[in-house]
Amino acid sequence: MTTTEQRLTELEVRLSFLDSTVQSLDATVVAQDRLLAQMRLEVERLRGELERVNTSLSHDAQDEPPPPHY
């Protein structure tokens, strides 16, 4: 093999490795994006649930009957 052929072969090997790495990273980013979207939905659901709980727990003291010793 000539030097040019060797260099070309080395570049092809490196390009193949880089292409594989980019595909792997792309798959990781897609998976992370899906997980992030699921987590956002879950946070919104929990926020709504917390708001409902806070609403049901918040009450006016005037609406309660007086304690028995009055």
Helices and strands as residue ranges (DSSP letters): H 3-57, G 61-63
